[in-house]
Amino acid sequence: GDRGARGGGGYVLTLFLYERERRELGSFYRQSRGTSSSLLSHCEPRSGAGFLRSENMADIDNKEQAELDQQDMEDVEEVEEEETGEDANSKARQLTVQMMQNPQILAALQERLDGLVGTSTGYIESLPKVVKRRVNALKNLQVKCAQIEAKFYEEVHELERKYAALYQPLFDKRSEIINAIYEPTEEECEWKADAEEEISEEMKEKAKLEEEKKDEEKEDPKGIPEFWLTVFKNVDLLSDMVQEHDEPILKHLKDIKVKFSEAGQPMSFTLEFHFESNDFFTNEVLTKSYRMRSEPDDSDPFSFDGPEIMGCTGCQIDWKKGKNVTLKTIKKKQKHKGRGTVRTVTKTVSNDSFFNFFSPPEVPESGDLDDDAEAILAADFEIGHFLRERIVPRSVLYFTGEAIEDDDDDYDEEGEEADDEEGEEEADEENDPDYDPKKDQNPAECKQQ
């Protein structure tokens, strides 16, 4: 029965057909009994003991038929109750789906669940005092582990500084190729494609002819035009920041470099954005510095999970007159209440722009920030970290889109693994003859939360 209940309406239909067959057999049985009684009544004389026997058998048959009819009614009622129960379950499921689509109900449920996070079960409080003391000893050991971990990350930072110096000559050559300072040799330009990426000689020849035709129509381009702008536009995290009025400026971006703090100095890194001469500002380099901390917080040592960005500092952009894309001028008309005259007021307000990245919110000494400033800083830290860890070291792969495809593949694989696990669990349940859905529920875990 429990196994059938998991199949929905199929179980009710099977039960109904089974009961119908049973009733038909009962009807056939009663008809046979009735025929026998009728024959007996005709064959037996209607006097004396024979007559009494015939009458008694008729009474018995009528009584049995009434009992069987009553049983049939009860069977029908059971089927109807089962169907009614199934309808109730279906309505309950529909109601649950409707409730889960209601944002107000979901918000209230989330608020309730958030209130349960970290709620004590009472187990630790119930431990004997001597056991609690031993738990405190373990916590002290954990603090020492966090302190050792902090030293580990400090050494990792030193390794990053060391290898940054080894990477830099390669990054410098990359910049020279992008900006047409250095022309790579034929050997340096050869790239062996994977077997699956190779195309036929016919396609190669066709592509070569089209390329030569285009080269004849326009001048020979220098370097790799709009390299960094293309990188920014290919990455969602950065493209959301870039506005249409930012693009003419970012076309002049020559290079992005990462500089780490020197040995013995507080842990930090600086992003340097190098620009060629342009019509928008006079700066050759725009900088964004990030201060980091790699030590446990005394007030919450167990939250330590490696270095964290504590703050950032931008730089002043020396905009040329009328070229500041971070500001816009709006005009408003104001009407005098008494005289009815109208005047036009000009006001300068902030404008969405990538270059607001260089003017982050300042963190007050108290460390208290409003929600908007906190959200801006959190996004800023994420962008700074992403530029340092992914964009600068692998910029050519973001230019071609290969790094983005790799990121998408990683997410797809994780999703497929999760789907496979769910499928395995469902298959296990279906193949288990002892499976009981009622036993799936774990009331102890529910009570614990």
C-alpha positions as CSV (number, residue, x, y, z in Angstrom):
1,G,0.0,0.0,0.0
2,D,2.8,2.5,0.9
3,R,4.6,1.6,-2.3
4,G,1.5,2.2,-4.3
5,A,0.8,5.5,-2.6
6,R,4.0,6.9,-4.0
7,G,2.5,6.4,-7.5
8,G,-0.3,8.8,-7.1
9,G,-3.6,8.1,-8.8
10,G,-2.4,4.7,-10.2
11,Y,-2.8,3.1,-6.8
12,V,-6.4,4.3,-6.4
13,L,-7.3,3.0,-9.9
14,T,-5.7,-0.4,-9.2
15,L,-7.6,-0.7,-5.9
16,F,-10.9,0.3,-7.6
17,L,-10.5,-2.3,-10.4
18,Y,-9.6,-5.0,-7.8
19,E,-12.7,-4.2,-5.8
20,R,-14.9,-4.2,-8.9
21,E,-13.7,-7.6,-9.9
22,R,-14.3,-8.9,-6.4
23,R,-17.9,-7.5,-6.5
24,E,-18.5,-9.1,-9.9
25,L,-17.3,-12.5,-8.6
26,G,-19.6,-12.0,-5.5
27,S,-22.6,-11.2,-7.8
28,F,-21.9,-14.3,-9.9
29,Y,-21.6,-16.4,-6.7
30,R,-25.0,-15.0,-5.5
31,Q,-26.6,-15.7,-8.8
32,S,-25.4,-19.2,-8.7
33,R,-26.7,-19.6,-5.1
34,G,-30.0,-18.1,-6.1
35,T,-30.4,-20.5,-9.1
36,S,-29.7,-23.5,-6.8
37,S,-32.3,-22.3,-4.3
38,S,-34.9,-21.9,-7.1
39,L,-34.2,-25.4,-8.4
40,L,-34.5,-26.8,-4.9
41,S,-37.8,-25.0,-4.4
42,H,-39.2,-26.6,-7.5
43,C,-37.9,-30.0,-6.9
44,E,-38.8,-30.3,-3.2
45,P,-42.5,-30.8,-2.3
46,R,-44.2,-27.8,-0.7
47,S,-45.4,-29.6,2.3
48,G,-43.9,-30.9,5.5
49,A,-40.2,-30.7,6.2
50,G,-39.3,-30.1,2.5
51,F,-41.4,-27.0,2.4
52,L,-39.8,-25.7,5.6
53,R,-36.3,-26.4,4.3
54,S,-37.0,-24.5,1.1
55,E,-38.4,-21.5,3.0
56,N,-35.5,-21.6,5.4
57,M,-32.9,-21.7,2.6
58,A,-34.6,-18.7,0.9
59,D,-34.4,-16.8,4.2
60,I,-30.7,-17.7,4.5
61,D,-30.0,-16.7,0.9
62,N,-31.7,-13.3,1.4
63,K,-29.8,-12.7,4.6
64,E,-26.4,-13.7,3.0
65,Q,-27.3,-11.4,0.0
66,A,-28.0,-8.5,2.3
67,E,-24.7,-9.1,4.1
68,L,-22.8,-9.2,0.8
69,D,-24.6,-6.1,-0.4
70,Q,-23.6,-4.4,2.8
71,Q,-20.0,-5.6,2.3
72,D,-20.0,-4.2,-1.2
73,M,-21.2,-0.8,0.0
74,E,-18.4,-0.8,2.6
75,D,-15.9,-1.7,-0.1
76,V,-17.2,1.2,-2.3
77,E,-17.0,3.6,0.7
78,E,-13.4,2.5,1.3
79,V,-12.5,3.2,-2.4
80,E,-14.3,6.6,-2.2
81,E,-12.4,7.4,1.0
82,E,-9.2,6.5,-0.7
83,E,-10.0,8.7,-3.7
84,T,-11.1,11.5,-1.4
85,G,-7.8,11.2,0.5
86,E,-5.9,11.3,-2.8
87,D,-7.8,14.4,-3.9
88,A,-7.0,16.0,-0.5
89,N,-3.3,15.2,-1.0
90,S,-3.4,16.7,-4.5
91,K,-5.0,19.9,-3.2
92,A,-2.5,20.1,-0.4
93,R,0.4,19.8,-3.0
94,Q,-1.2,22.5,-5.2
95,L,-1.6,24.8,-2.1
96,T,2.0,24.2,-1.1
97,V,3.2,25.2,-4.7
98,Q,1.0,28.4,-4.6
99,M,2.4,29.3,-1.1
100,M,6.0,28.8,-2.3
101,Q,5.4,31.2,-5.2
102,N,4.2,33.9,-2.8
103,P,7.1,36.3,-2.1
104,Q,5.6,37.5,1.2
105,I,5.3,33.9,2.5
106,L,8.8,33.1,1.4
107,A,10.2,36.2,3.1
108,A,8.4,35.3,6.3
109,L,9.7,31.7,6.1
110,Q,13.2,32.9,5.5
111,E,13.1,35.3,8.4
112,R,11.9,32.4,10.6
113,L,14.7,30.1,9.4
114,D,17.3,32.8,9.9
115,G,16.2,33.2,13.4
116,L,16.9,29.5,14.0
117,V,20.5,29.7,12.7
118,G,22.9,29.2,15.5
119,T,20.2,28.3,18.0
120,S,21.6,26.2,20.7
121,T,20.2,22.7,21.2
122,G,21.0,22.8,24.9
123,Y,23.4,19.9,24.7
124,I,26.6,21.9,25.4
125,E,24.9,23.8,28.3
126,S,23.9,20.4,29.8
127,L,27.4,19.0,29.9
128,P,29.1,18.6,33.3
129,K,31.4,21.4,34.3
130,V,34.5,19.2,34.0
131,V,33.7,18.4,30.4
132,K,33.0,22.1,29.6
133,R,36.5,22.9,30.9
134,R,38.0,20.4,28.5
135,V,36.0,21.9,25.6
136,N,37.5,25.3,26.6
137,A,41.0,23.7,26.3
138,L,40.1,22.6,22.8
139,K,39.0,26.1,21.9
140,N,42.4,27.5,23.1
141,L,44.1,24.9,20.8
142,Q,41.9,26.1,17.9
143,V,43.0,29.7,18.5
144,K,46.6,28.6,18.2
145,C,45.8,26.8,15.0
146,A,44.3,30.0,13.6
147,Q,47.5,31.9,14.5
148,I,49.6,29.3,12.7
149,E,47.3,29.5,9.7
150,A,47.8,33.3,9.7
151,K,51.6,32.7,9.5
152,F,51.1,30.3,6.6
153,Y,49.2,33.0,4.6
154,E,51.9,35.5,5.3
155,E,54.4,33.2,3.8
156,V,52.0,32.6,0.9
157,H,52.0,36.4,0.3
158,E,55.8,36.4,0.3
159,L,55.7,33.6,-2.3
160,E,53.3,35.7,-4.4
161,R,55.7,38.6,-4.2
162,K,58.6,36.4,-5.3
163,Y,56.8,34.9,-8.3
164,A,55.2,38.2,-9.3
165,A,58.7,39.3,-10.2
166,L,59.2,36.2,-12.3
167,Y,55.9,36.7,-14.1
168,Q,56.5,40.4,-14.8
169,P,58.8,40.1,-17.8
170,L,56.2,38.0,-19.5
171,F,53.5,40.5,-18.7
172,D,55.7,43.3,-20.0
173,K,56.2,41.5,-23.3
174,R,52.4,41.0,-23.5
175,S,51.9,44.7,-23.1
176,E,54.5,45.4,-25.8
177,I,52.7,43.2,-28.3
178,I,49.3,44.6,-27.4
179,N,50.5,48.2,-27.9
180,A,52.5,47.5,-31.1
181,I,55.9,48.1,-29.4
182,Y,57.1,44.6,-30.2
183,E,56.2,42.5,-33.2
184,P,56.3,38.8,-32.4
185,T,58.2,36.5,-34.7
186,E,56.6,33.8,-36.9
187,E,57.7,31.2,-34.5
188,E,56.1,33.1,-31.6
189,C,52.9,33.4,-33.5
190,E,52.6,29.7,-34.2
191,W,49.9,28.1,-32.1
192,K,49.1,24.3,-32.5
193,A,45.4,23.8,-32.2
194,D,43.9,20.7,-30.7
195,A,42.8,18.0,-33.1
196,E,39.2,18.8,-32.7
197,E,39.8,22.5,-33.4
198,E,41.7,21.9,-36.7
199,I,39.9,22.8,-39.9
200,S,40.2,21.5,-43.4
201,E,42.8,22.9,-45.8
202,E,39.9,24.2,-48.0
203,M,38.4,26.2,-45.1
204,K,41.9,27.5,-44.2
205,E,42.4,28.8,-47.8
206,K,39.0,30.4,-47.9
207,A,39.6,32.1,-44.6
208,K,43.1,33.3,-45.8
209,L,41.6,34.9,-48.9
210,E,38.9,36.7,-47.0
211,E,41.5,38.0,-44.5
212,E,43.8,39.2,-47.3
213,K,40.8,41.0,-48.9
214,K,40.0,42.7,-45.6
215,D,43.6,43.7,-45.1
216,E,43.6,45.4,-48.6
217,E,40.5,47.4,-47.7
218,K,41.8,48.9,-44.5
219,E,45.1,50.0,-43.1
220,D,47.3,47.5,-41.2
221,P,46.2,47.7,-37.5
222,K,48.8,48.1,-34.9
223,G,49.1,45.7,-32.0
224,I,45.8,44.3,-30.7
225,P,43.3,47.2,-30.7
226,E,40.9,47.6,-27.8
227,F,42.4,44.6,-26.0
228,W,41.5,45.6,-22.4
229,L,38.1,47.0,-23.4
230,T,37.2,43.7,-25.0
231,V,38.3,41.8,-21.9
232,F,36.1,44.0,-19.7
233,K,33.1,43.6,-22.0
234,N,33.5,39.8,-22.1
235,V,33.4,39.5,-18.3
236,D,30.0,40.0,-16.7
237,L,31.4,41.3,-13.4
238,L,33.3,44.1,-15.2
239,S,30.9,44.7,-18.1
240,D,28.2,45.7,-15.7
241,M,30.4,48.6,-14.6
242,V,31.3,49.8,-18.0
243,Q,28.9,52.4,-19.4
244,E,28.7,53.5,-23.1
245,H,30.4,56.8,-22.3
246,D,33.3,54.8,-20.7
247,E,34.2,52.9,-23.8
248,P,36.0,55.7,-25.7
249,I,38.3,56.1,-22.6
250,L,39.0,52.4,-22.0
251,K,40.1,52.1,-25.6
252,H,43.2,54.0,-24.4
253,L,43.9,51.5,-21.6
254,K,47.3,50.0,-22.3
255,D,48.0,47.7,-19.4
256,I,46.9,46.6,-15.9
257,K,49.6,45.7,-13.4
258,V,49.5,44.3,-9.9
259,K,52.1,45.5,-7.4
260,F,52.5,43.7,-4.0
261,S,53.7,45.4,-0.8
262,E,57.3,45.1,0.0
263,A,58.7,42.7,2.6
264,G,58.2,43.9,6.1
265,Q,55.3,46.2,5.1
266,P,51.6,45.6,6.0
267,M,50.0,43.2,3.5
268,S,48.5,45.0,0.5
269,F,48.4,45.1,-3.2
270,T,47.9,47.9,-5.8
271,L,46.2,47.7,-9.2
272,E,47.8,50.1,-11.8
273,F,45.8,51.1,-14.8
274,H,48.2,52.5,-17.5
275,F,46.6,54.8,-20.1
276,E,48.0,56.3,-23.3
277,S,47.6,60.0,-23.9
278,N,43.9,60.8,-24.4
279,D,41.3,63.7,-24.5
280,F,39.7,62.8,-21.1
281,F,42.3,63.1,-18.3
282,T,46.0,63.9,-17.9
283,N,46.9,60.9,-15.6
284,E,49.1,58.3,-17.2
285,V,48.4,55.8,-14.4
286,L,45.3,55.4,-12.2
287,T,45.7,53.3,-9.0
288,K,43.6,51.4,-6.6
289,S,45.2,50.0,-3.4
290,Y,43.8,47.3,-1.2
291,R,44.8,46.9,2.5
292,M,44.7,43.3,3.8
293,R,44.9,41.6,7.1
294,S,46.0,38.0,7.8
295,E,45.6,37.6,11.5
296,P,42.7,36.3,13.6
297,D,40.4,38.9,15.1
298,D,40.8,38.8,18.9
299,S,37.0,39.3,19.4
300,D,36.2,36.4,17.0
301,P,39.2,34.3,16.3
302,F,37.3,31.3,14.9
303,S,36.0,33.3,12.0
304,F,39.5,33.5,10.5
305,D,39.6,31.9,7.0
306,G,42.7,33.5,5.4
307,P,43.6,37.0,4.4
308,E,40.8,39.5,4.0
309,I,40.6,42.9,2.4
310,M,40.1,45.6,5.1
311,G,39.9,48.7,3.0
312,C,40.8,50.4,-0.3
313,T,42.0,53.7,-1.5
314,G,41.5,55.1,-5.0
315,C,43.2,58.1,-6.6
316,Q,42.3,61.5,-8.0
317,I,41.5,61.7,-11.7
318,D,42.6,64.9,-13.3
319,W,39.8,65.3,-15.8
320,K,40.0,67.7,-18.7
321,K,37.4,70.4,-18.9
322,G,34.0,69.0,-19.7
323,K,35.2,65.4,-19.9
324,N,34.4,64.1,-16.4
325,V,32.1,61.1,-17.1
326,T,31.5,60.5,-13.4
327,L,29.3,63.6,-13.2
328,K,26.4,64.9,-15.3
329,T,24.6,68.2,-15.4
330,I,20.8,68.3,-15.1
331,K,18.5,71.3,-15.5
332,K,15.4,71.8,-13.4
333,K,12.7,74.4,-13.8
334,Q,11.4,76.0,-10.6
335,K,8.2,78.1,-10.4
336,H,7.9,80.9,-7.8
337,K,4.8,80.3,-5.7
338,G,3.9,84.0,-5.2
339,R,5.0,85.7,-8.5
340,G,4.5,82.7,-10.7
341,T,7.9,83.3,-12.4
342,V,9.9,80.4,-13.7
343,R,13.6,79.9,-13.5
344,T,16.0,77.2,-14.7
345,V,18.4,75.7,-12.1
346,T,21.5,73.8,-13.2
347,K,22.7,71.0,-10.9
348,T,25.6,68.6,-11.1
349,V,25.0,65.0,-9.9
350,S,26.9,61.8,-9.9
351,N,26.8,59.6,-13.0
352,D,27.2,55.8,-13.4
353,S,30.7,55.1,-14.7
354,F,33.5,52.6,-14.5
355,F,35.7,55.4,-13.2
356,N,33.7,55.6,-10.0
357,F,35.8,52.5,-9.1
358,F,38.6,54.9,-8.2
359,S,36.5,56.8,-5.7
360,P,35.4,54.1,-3.2
361,P,33.4,55.0,0.0
362,E,35.6,56.0,2.9
363,V,35.5,53.8,5.9
364,P,35.1,55.9,9.1
365,E,37.3,55.3,12.1
366,S,34.3,53.7,13.9
367,G,34.0,51.2,11.1
368,D,30.3,51.8,10.9
369,L,28.9,52.0,7.3
370,D,25.3,52.3,6.0
371,D,23.9,49.4,4.0
372,D,24.6,51.1,0.6
373,A,28.2,51.9,1.4
374,E,28.8,48.4,2.8
375,A,27.3,46.8,-0.4
376,I,29.5,49.0,-2.6
377,L,32.6,48.1,-0.7
378,A,31.8,44.4,-0.7
379,A,31.4,44.5,-4.5
380,D,34.6,46.6,-4.8
381,F,36.6,44.1,-2.8
382,E,35.3,41.3,-5.0
383,I,36.2,43.2,-8.2
384,G,39.7,44.1,-7.0
385,H,40.4,40.4,-6.0
386,F,39.1,39.2,-9.3
387,L,41.3,41.6,-11.3
388,R,44.3,40.5,-9.3
389,E,43.7,36.8,-9.3
390,R,42.1,36.2,-12.7
391,I,42.1,39.1,-15.2
392,V,45.7,40.2,-15.0
393,P,47.3,36.8,-15.0
394,R,45.0,35.3,-17.8
395,S,43.9,38.4,-19.8
396,V,44.4,36.8,-23.2
397,L,42.0,34.0,-22.3
398,Y,39.3,36.4,-21.3
399,F,40.0,38.4,-24.5
400,T,39.3,35.2,-26.6
401,G,36.5,34.0,-24.3
402,E,38.2,30.7,-23.5
403,A,38.5,31.4,-19.8
404,I,34.8,32.3,-19.6
405,E,33.9,29.0,-21.3
406,D,36.1,27.2,-18.7
407,D,34.3,28.9,-15.9
408,D,30.9,27.9,-17.4
409,D,32.1,24.3,-17.8
410,D,33.0,24.2,-14.2
411,Y,29.5,25.3,-13.2
412,D,27.9,22.8,-15.6
413,E,29.9,19.9,-14.2
414,E,28.9,20.8,-10.7
415,G,25.2,20.9,-11.7
416,E,25.5,17.6,-13.5
417,E,27.1,16.0,-10.5
418,A,24.3,17.2,-8.3
419,D,21.7,15.9,-10.8
420,D,23.4,12.5,-10.9
421,E,23.4,12.3,-7.1
422,E,19.7,13.1,-7.0
423,G,19.0,10.5,-9.7
424,E,20.9,7.8,-7.8
425,E,19.0,8.5,-4.6
426,E,15.7,8.3,-6.5
427,A,16.8,5.0,-8.2
428,D,17.8,3.6,-4.8
429,E,14.4,4.3,-3.4
430,E,12.6,2.8,-6.4
431,N,14.7,-0.4,-6.3
432,D,14.5,-0.9,-2.5
433,P,11.6,-3.4,-1.7
434,D,11.7,-2.4,1.9
435,Y,11.4,1.3,1.2
436,D,8.8,3.1,3.4
437,P,8.3,6.8,2.6
438,K,6.9,7.3,6.2
439,K,10.3,6.3,7.5
440,D,12.1,9.0,5.4
441,Q,10.9,11.7,7.7
442,N,13.3,12.4,10.6
443,P,11.3,14.0,13.4
444,A,14.4,14.2,15.6
445,E,16.2,16.4,13.1
446,C,13.1,18.6,12.8
447,K,12.8,19.0,16.5
448,Q,16.5,19.9,16.8
449,Q,16.1,22.9,14.5
